[in-house]
Amino acid sequence: MRSLLRRTVAALAVAAAVAGIGVTDAVAAPAPRAVPAAVRAPAGPADTVPSPSCNDNNNTVPCWEYQTWYWTYENCNDAGPGRVNSSGGRYDHWVCVLTGNGVGVGLWLHKVRD
């Protein structure tokens, strides 16, 4: 009976020590560095599709052209600058908008020339 009691007390002591280590690590984690406001992306996607859409105005520039969709706003916003910079001046800006079904985020590029 004493050995069972000793093993139980030892097991509880080990469990308490392990739980204490986890709490200490969670509390001691350093805070992430703040990113300057000028560099940060907006908090979330735009609410409405930008207009005029190139499909709705016979592709008359300037207009907004839908490109593709992403699962997250972060992925969409990461892809936007690359698409604009590699366009050779065809696009000058991008915006990420929730898709119509609300599942993904659509990438729209502002077309300034053909």
N, C-alpha and C positions, 0 to 999 in steps of 0.2 A: 504494500500500500504506500509506503514512504517513497519507493522508487517511482511509482506512478505520479505521485504528487510532485516530486522533484522534476520529473520530465515535463510535466504540465507547466510548472512555474518557469522552467528554462525555456520552453517553447513560447510562452507568453512574453518573456523578456526579450527573446530574439525578435518576435513579431513587433513589439513596441519599438525596439531599436531600429528595425528596418523602416517602419512607418515614420519614425522621427527623422531618418535620413532623407526620405522623400519629401517631407514637409520643409526641411531645411534647404534642400536644393531648389524647391519651387520658390521659396521666399528669397533666396540669395541670387536668383538669376538676374543678370544686369538688364536694365531697360534698353530697348533699341534706340539708336540715335534718331533724332527727329530729322526729317527731310524738309528743306526749305519749302515754303508754300509755292514759290514760283516754279519749282521742279515737279511737284506732286500733280498727279492727274486729278480730275474732278472726283468727287466722292462716289459717283455712280453714273450709269448711262443716262443719256438724254431721254426725256419722256415721249417725244414725238419724232417722227421721221422728218428729216430736213427737207425743205422745199426751196426751189422747185426741183422735182426729181427729173433726171435726164429722160427717163422713160415717158414722163407725162408731158414734156414740152418739146418733143421731136429732137431731142439731143442738142438743143440750143444752149451754148455756154454763156454765162456760167450756170452750172447746175450741179446737183448732187447725184452721184452714181453709186448704186449699191454694189459692193464687191463680194463679200462672203460673210459667214457668221462664225462666232466662237462660243465656246461654252461659258466663258467668264468675261467680265468687263476688263479685267486685268490683261488677259491674253489679247483681246481686241485692241486695247490701248497700246500694248507693246508692239503690235503689228502695224499700227497706223503710220508712225513716222517712217518706217522702212518702205512702205508702199508709196508714200508721198515722195520721199527722197529718190527712189528708183524710177520715178515716172518721167524723168526728163522734162519737168516743168508742166506736164499735163495736169497735175493736181497740185493744189497749194495748201490743203488742209484736210483733216479727217475728223469724223465724229463717230462715236459708238452709241447705238440705239438698241433698246430692247426689241427683239423680234416680235411680230404680231401675236404669236402664241405665248410669249413670255418665257420661253425655254432657253433661248440663247441671246447673244448680243450681236447685232449686225454692224459691219464696218461700212461706212459711207465715206466716199472721197469727194471733195469739192473740185469739180472739173472746171478748169479755166481755159483750156484750149484742146482741140482735137489732135 
